[in-house]
């Protein structure tokens, strides 16, 4: 997924990428 502030709609996997 795109690394943006949309982690709210993404699973934890995406949150890790954002951090």
ZADRENVO-321533 format. One record per residue (C-alpha): residue number from 1; residue in one letter; x, y, z. Coordinates in Angstrom, 2 decimals. Each point is the difference from the previous one (the first is absolute). Layout:
// ZADRENVO-321533
<pos: NUM&code: a&east: X&north: Y&up: Z>
...
This chain:
// ZADRENVO-321533
<pos: 1&code: x&east: 0.00&north: 0.00&up: 0.00>
<pos: 2&code: x&east: 0.99&north: 3.63&up: -0.25>
<pos: 3&code: x&east: 2.06&north: 1.29&up: 2.90>
<pos: 4&code: x&east: -2.27&north: 2.86&up: 1.04>
<pos: 5&code: x&east: -2.15&north: 1.11&up: 2.88>
<pos: 6&code: x&east: -2.58&north: -2.56&up: -1.08>
<pos: 7&code: x&east: 1.30&north: -2.60&up: 2.47>
<pos: 8&code: x&east: -3.30&north: 0.48&up: 1.76>
<pos: 9&code: x&east: -1.55&north: -2.09&up: -2.75>
<pos: 10&code: x&east: 2.91&north: -2.38&up: -0.34>
<pos: 11&code: x&east: 1.08&north: -2.97&up: 2.11>
<pos: 12&code: x&east: 2.91&north: 0.00&up: 2.42>
<pos: 13&code: x&east: 2.31&north: -1.04&up: -2.82>
<pos: 14&code: x&east: -0.41&north: 3.40&up: -1.58>
<pos: 15&code: x&east: 0.38&north: 1.81&up: 3.29>
<pos: 16&code: x&east: 3.42&north: -1.53&up: 0.43>
<pos: 17&code: x&east: 1.03&north: 1.40&up: -3.39>
<pos: 18&code: x&east: -1.20&north: 3.45&up: 0.99>
<pos: 19&code: x&east: 2.00&north: -0.06&up: 3.19>
